[in-house]
Amino acid sequence: MVTQKWRGFNRQFVGFGNFIRMVQDSIFWKALSHNFLFMVIQVPIMILLALILATILNSEIKRFKGVFRTIYFLPCVTSLVAYSVIFRILLQSNGILNNLLQDIHLINEPIGWLSNGFWAKITIMIALTWRWTGYNMVFFLVGLQNIDSEIYEAAEVDGAGKIKQFFSITLPLLVPVILFSLITSTNGTMQLFDEPNILTWGGGPSNETMTVALYIYNQAFVLNSDLGYAATLSYVMVFIAAVLAFIQLRLLGDKEK
């Protein structure tokens, strides 16, 4: 399919034409840069927050642990449409957030959370972090609970404080969980579709939040119905995701030995 120009039942052999078109496609490269932007900024923030929350919930504080676990995990099982509608209501020009910021005199005019390219990217990052931090937190929490408490007791006997225990014991033993979360979060970011499609009305404004998955969807079903070109972009994204996973395995996987 990647060597064909395929529209409906009409197929035409184009050889490497789809790949040449991809190299010359400025919108594709713009969309790919957005995927990498979200991956480089949003994923580390989310992983760090998940680790902090898991550490707090795994501490000796016992009151309301179950409640907070539910609260943090609830966003990832919330309907995408429902939470997108809520975000739109909160972040529209005359929405609750802008009105609140103006009332306390932090801003003089409404922020274009969904209409300005820069702020629309920030909005998507906030939405992704809100939705998936609790999901990753669960994995970290399970990892923390499987660390033998005797290791910490031995470290205390040797005079190691809580901070040193965290960096010398907790983090090294959590490397497999961190690696798993990084790979799954990276793959999720490379496949990002729902938030830019629903929150910013299909990658707007002016493709400023366009992602490759959304662009592939548009090429296949919305704009050109060119299944051959869409398949080419899909194969390229699978290859990129595989390379990123390999790099992460090489960087962190060796530390498990």
N, C-alpha and C positions, 0 to 999 in steps of 0.2 A: 504493500500500500504506500510506503514511503517513496517509491519510485514512480508514483502515479498521481495525476491530477484527477481527483475523483469527486464528481458532483452528481448526486443522485445515482442514476444508473449509467451515467456517462463517465467513462474512464479513458484517460490518455496517458501513455507512457512518457515520462519527462526525465527519466534518469536521475541525476543529482539536482534537478531543477528545484525541488523543494528545499534542499539544503542550501543551495545558492540563494534562494528567496529568503530563507531564514537569516543568513548572514547579512543580507541587505535590509532586513526588516527592523526599522528603528523602534517600532512599538514593542516588538518581542524583546529587544535588548533593554528597553525601558522597564518592561514588566519584570524581566529577570533581575534587574538591579533592585526593584522593589522587594522581590523575594529575598534577596541577599541582605537588604537593609533590615527587614523584619527579623531575619535569622540572626544577624550580628548584634542587634540592639535588644529586641524583645525576648529572645530565647534565654540569654544569660540572666536577664533581670528576673524572668519567670522562674528559672531553676534556682536562683539565689533565694528568692522569696519562698519557694516551696521548701527549700532546705531549712530556712529560718523558722518557718511555721512548724515543720515537722520536729525540729529540735525543741521548740517551746512545748508542743503537745506531748513530747516524749519525756519532759522533765518531771520532777517530783510533784509539781502542782497537779492536784487531782480534781479540783472543783470544775464542773462544766466542760470537762474534756470532750465528752461525747457530743455535747451541743456544738462546740466550736469545730469539731471534725465534720459534723454534718453541714454547718454553715459554709466552711471552706470548700467542701466537695460538691455542694449543691449546684453551683453554676455550671459544672461540666455535664450535668444531666438535665439542665434547663433547656426548654425548646429554643432553638436558634431564632426562630421567627419572633417568639415572645420577647426575648431579651434584646433583639435588634430593634423592635418597636419601642421598647423602653429607652434604649440608648438614643434613638432618634428624638423622642419626646424630650429627653433631658438635654440634648446637645443641639437642638435646632436654634436658629438665631435668637428667637424670643423664648427659648426654653428655660427650664428651671435653673440650670447651671449658670447660664449667662446672666439671668436676672439676679441670682444670688451674688455673683461676682461684682456686678454693678452696684448692688445695694450696699455691699461692704467696701465699695470704692477701690477694688483691686484692678478694675478695667474701666475705661471710659466709653467704649463701644463694644457691641457683641463680637465675640470671636467666632469665626466661621469654621466651627468644628467639623462640619461635613461639606462645606463649600470651598474651603481653602485647601490647596494641595498639601501644605505642610501640616496643618492641624488635622486634616483627614487621616494622614498617616499616623499621627499621634493617637487619634481616636481608635484606629484599628489595633494599634499596639496595646492600648488600655483594655480594649474589649477582649483581645486574645489572652492577656495576662489575667484578667478577671475570670475568664472562663476556664483556663487550663492550669492555673497555679495549684488549685486543690487536687487536681488529677495527679500531678507529679508529686505533690505532698504525700499522698497515700503511699507511693512507692518508697519514698525516703523514710516515712514513718515505719513501714514494715522492715526496711533495712536496719534502722536504728534499734528496733525491738529485737532483732536477731543477733545483735552484738552481745557477747557474753559479758555480764556485769562484773565478772571476776577480773577481766582485763582492766577495767576502770579502778577497781579496788587495789590491784597491784600497782597501778600508776600512782594512786594516792599515797600508798605506802612509800613509794620512791620520791614523794614530794612534788609530783606534777599537779599543777593547778587545773581548773576547768578549761581555760583557754588552751593550754598546752595539750591537754587530753583531747580536745576537739580537733586540733590540727595534727596531732601525732597518732591518734587512734581512730577517731570517728571518720574523718575525711578519707584516710587511706582504705579503711574497711568499707566505705560507701562507694568506692570507685566503680564497681560493677553497676550499681544502681544509677550513679551519675552518668555513666556511659550509656546505659539503656535510655534514660530520660533525654539525654542530648541527641541520640540518634532518632528516637521517635519524634521529638519536638522539631528537629531539623527536617525530617521527612514531612511532618505536618505543615511546616512553613513552606516547603517547596511545593506542596499541594494546596496551598491556601486559596480558597474559593469563596466560601460562604460569607465571611465578613465584608470583603470589598464589594461583593455582588449585592448584598442586601443593605448594608449600612451606607454605602456611597453610590448606590444606584448604578451598579455595573462598572466600577472602577473609576468613577469620576472624582473630582472634576478634571476634564481633559486628560484622561488616562493617568492621572497622578497617583492613583491607588490601584492601577491595573496590575494583576499578577498573571503569571504564565498559565496557570490552570484556568483562570477566567478567560484569558485570551484564546486558549485552545477551544474552550466551549463556544466562544463567539465565532471562531473560524469554522467550527464544525456544524453549528446549529443556528446561529443568529445572523451573521454577516454574509459569508460567502458559501456556506455549506460545502467547504472544501475539506473532505475527510482525509485526503492524502496529506495535505499540509498539516492538518491537526494531528495526524498520526506521527508525522515527522517530529513535530515539537514535543509530542508525548515521549517518544523514544529518547530524545535528547535530554528531557527532564529526568527520566529514569536513570540515564547514564550519569548525570550530574549528582543525583541523590546517592547513587552507588559510590561515586568517587568521594563524596563528603563523608559517607559512613565509613569507608575504608580509611580515610585520613583520621577520623575520630578514633577508630579502633587501633590504629598505629600509635596515636598520641597517648591514649589512656589504657588500651588493652594490655600493653607490655607491663604496666604498673601492677597488674594483678599477679604477676609471676613472682 
